[in-house]
């Protein structure tokens, strides 16, 4: 269902939430510190130094996967969470989505780079940071394409708040790790993706993980429709290579 991810209610939004996003099926690669930090948050006693976290890095590095996995982990631990995909909310009017969300144990803001150049959003985010600081028992975790120093932030005070966050630069996976990620997600779908098939996809397709996962979704649908396994001849037929 296309929805805002809340574990107490759902509000309609024109956004497709990722499926199967869990810590257990995230291929860590060179991102062990970020992975360990996030896994600890729903289980450990609240600490003020962990109140704010920023994950940044280019497209396809798992930022959304980690945020949604974190929401699931908070739910499993009996805590409330909210996930906001800010790319879908990048208008001044949509800033009302931030009203009152400091009441959640976890606030997950995906793609803050999409809104922080908008003055209304910058002001509202600064106010949210202050409300979360005053509450002293919740976490705010954000993702962005760039580091705080390089983000086009419309408010200097908001930049100062973001500089307080525990910050992790997510690294891209190696080609072998990307194949492993494809195999992991194929397995969740009840499919088997052999090494030669994964390597063929890496050679012929974009190495962007978003696009690779999109192709995997298409292959899953084709496999179900034709009752075929993901063999190399079948992959070549579907992808027309």
Secondary structure as GFF3:
##gff-version 3
##sequence-region A 1 241
A	DSSP	beta_strand	3	6	.	.	.	ID=ss1
A	DSSP	beta_strand	11	12	.	.	.	ID=ss2
A	DSSP	three_ten_helix	23	25	.	.	.	ID=ss3
A	DSSP	alpha_helix	32	41	.	.	.	ID=ss4
A	DSSP	three_ten_helix	48	50	.	.	.	ID=ss5
A	DSSP	beta_strand	52	56	.	.	.	ID=ss6
A	DSSP	alpha_helix	63	76	.	.	.	ID=ss7
A	DSSP	beta_strand	81	85	.	.	.	ID=ss8
A	DSSP	three_ten_helix	86	89	.	.	.	ID=ss9
A	DSSP	three_ten_helix	92	98	.	.	.	ID=ss10
A	DSSP	three_ten_helix	101	103	.	.	.	ID=ss11
A	DSSP	beta_strand	106	110	.	.	.	ID=ss12
A	DSSP	three_ten_helix	112	114	.	.	.	ID=ss13
A	DSSP	alpha_helix	119	135	.	.	.	ID=ss14
A	DSSP	beta_strand	139	144	.	.	.	ID=ss15
A	DSSP	three_ten_helix	148	150	.	.	.	ID=ss16
A	DSSP	alpha_helix	156	162	.	.	.	ID=ss17
A	DSSP	beta_strand	166	169	.	.	.	ID=ss18
A	DSSP	alpha_helix	175	188	.	.	.	ID=ss19
A	DSSP	alpha_helix	195	204	.	.	.	ID=ss20
A	DSSP	alpha_helix	209	226	.	.	.	ID=ss21
A	DSSP	alpha_helix	232	239	.	.	.	ID=ss22
###
